[in-house]
Amino acid sequence: MVDCLKCGREALIDFKTGLNDPDKLLSSWQGRNCCQWWGIYCDNRTRVVVSVNLHNPHENSGMSGEIRSSLTKLKSLRNLDLSSNSFMGIPIAEFFHSLKKLQYLNLENSDLGGKIPSILGNISSLLNLGLSRNELNGTLPFNLENLSKLSTLDVSSNHLTGSLPSIIGQLSELSVLDVSFNHLYGIVSESHFSKLTKLETLRFSSSSLILKVGSNWIPPFQVQVLEMSSCHVGPPFPAWLQTQNELGFLDLSNASISGLIPNWFWDISSDITWLNFSFNQLRGPIPYPLRLSPIPYPLRLSFPESIDWSSNLFEGPLPLPNPGIKALSLSNNQFSGPIPESIDKLGENFTFLSLASNQLTGEIPPSIGELQGLKIIDLSKNNLSGSIPSSIGRCYQLNVLDLQTNNLSGVIPESLGQLLFLETLYLSNNMISGEIPLSLQNLLSLETLDLGSNKMTGYIPSWIGRDLKFLRILSLRSNAFTGEIPTTLADLKHLQVLDLAEILLDGEFPANLGNPQGRIPFVGHLTTFEASCFADNPNLCGAPLDVECPGDNSTNAGTKEKVSSRSCNDDNKWFYLAIGLGFATNILVPSLILATKKSWSDAYFGFAEKVADRLTPWACKTRWIDYCGHARDQHPMANSACDEEVAARWDCLLFIVEGRSCMESVRCRIGLDKGERGGQELGVIEKELEGI
């Protein structure tokens, strides 16, 4: 048994005194032999401490406190890992440069703040520097020339600004360079890569970097992973990609690329397992079938096969990839013609299908029901006709089914009641007839049910309120339902939006439905209603009522704007208008819409769409980063370790950029981090909501 030296033991004990350790991870740090302590490794011959690995293995915040300089007494330290802890914004210790033999420094996800000390550039022995997912700001140090042995440089997911130092191009041993998810800008030229012959992973995503290289440039590297999402790579398709023969992961989304994809690309694409060209101006037809290779080692542990070519100008018949693909998004293009009958050949491992916002025609092929691994089907905003195939009921793992805004007819098949994991069902803006099938009462996980703007008849079933306990959004507007509003809808405790506009219902509005509370958003259309419209709601306050809200200045209480008022008895255009006001992240949002005046309802939903379109791509991506850590990829299936979270949040973690339904997307606000960016975004939303 190796026994540690006294000087090493004393240095570690002093280091421990500066830490807060709520999980007692350092409970073994007692006794004489520090080589047996948790996270401590010693050299078998010299007994000196060579590694301190205090990576937090739990999901909580881990250790906090002070990183004490007593670590500098560990003169032979080669590995220091303090990742996934919570040091509450303290800066990176400058004394790290005194650790002359340090090879691995991992401070990822440790809530560190401040600037990256330039003095870290003096640790010439360093092989791996991991500073990702912190709160670091300032610029990247320009004195990196001494890090000649550096193999991995990861500063992703911080708040770094400024340009990328060209000195990085001199780090000839670099194999991983990740500066993604920062605020970097400026030109990246050939000099930034001049000696990077060993580069295998290059991540520039979510920055404003501009790649400016010659048309005949031949990179010195052969990368396996290339991410330049949101960088300026185009307008022409990057010709230098033709030299990359080992690509497995390629993300050039939102990269300002336009025009046709050159023919040579289809020759190298068969080796790519992850391909994202979304949000560009690429056009033309796509070869059929698309080819993706089986996942090579070691990439098979990092990501499954995926194609995302959404939001471009592609046209022609719908291309389908070879079997083995798991996710396909071709939405927001100009593809036309029918969905191929051979879609079932995609296989049982196929989980994500989005063909929304194209010009597809014909019927939904019944063979789609053979894709029993599907979790998401989005065929919305096309010109599909015919009935909903009952075979979809065999997609037992389905979480989201979106068929809205087509020309579908017939009745809702009873088989949809077999989709026990379904959370979101959109069938609005079609020509569907018949009654709401009884089998839908089996969808106990359903959170969104939108059947609006169809030709459905019959009563609104009472079992909706009794059995669908998790409903947040219920829209039955613009149908031919009759009868009364079921009183059981009041049992939907999670309900946020109820839209029954343009339905000729009988009876009175149930008194037990909704519990309006909070300040009335007395702006816009609401200023046309008198105080009597809000009577019998004791929990409402503010104008036009003479009821002061908590925190109001008494001199301003009940202040009313001079507007043309509308009596609550006006019945020329209004059947019912009942607005419940509830708090969501301290902002008031309408939660109940029963207006027959369509413009008000549309205005609200249109606003929510605008908010969601801006908010969700960042919010959901941030949530995904938070859950999946190192899988900083922009797709819900980026890391197989996150499958459980994916299953719970599929409706939120989509290729959100497709103009998803407004309210389902807004739900993602719940997952916003409480960081600076999240606060700023919510602040903007609060101001806009005040103007509804």
Secondary structure, 3 states (H helix, E strand, C coil): CCCCCHHHHHHHHHHHHCEECCCCCCCCCCCCCHHHCCCEEECCCCCCEEEEECCCCCCCCCCEECCCHHHHHCCCCCEEECCCCCCCCCECCHHHHHCCCCCEEECCCCCCEEECCHHHHHCCCCCEEECCCCEEECCCCCCCCCCCCCCEEECCCCCCEECCCHHHHHCCCCCEEECCCCEEEEEECHHHHCCCCCCCEEECCCCEEEECCCCCCCCCCCCCEEECCCCECCCCCCHHHHHCCCCCEEECCCCCCEEECCHHHHHHHHHCCEEECCCCEEEECCCCCECCCCCCCCHHHCCCCEEECCCCEEEEECCCECCCCCEEECCCCEEEECCCHHHHHHCCCCCEEECCCCEECCECCHHHHHCCCCCEEECCCCCCEEECCHHHHHCCCCCEEECCCCEEEECCCHHHHHCCCCCEEECCCCEEEECCCHHHHHCCCCCEEECCCCEEEEECCCHHHHHCCCCCEEECCCCEEECCCCHHHHHCCCCCEEECCCCCCCCCCCCCCCCCCEECCCCHHHHHECHHHHCCCCCEECCCCCCCCCCCCCCCCCCCCCCCCECCCCCCCCCCCCCCEEEECCEEEECCECCCCHHHHHHHHHHHHHHHHHHHHHHHHHHHHHHHCCCCCCCCCCCHHHHHHHHHHCCCCCCHHHCCCHHHHHHHHHHCCCCHHHHHHHHHHHHHHHCC
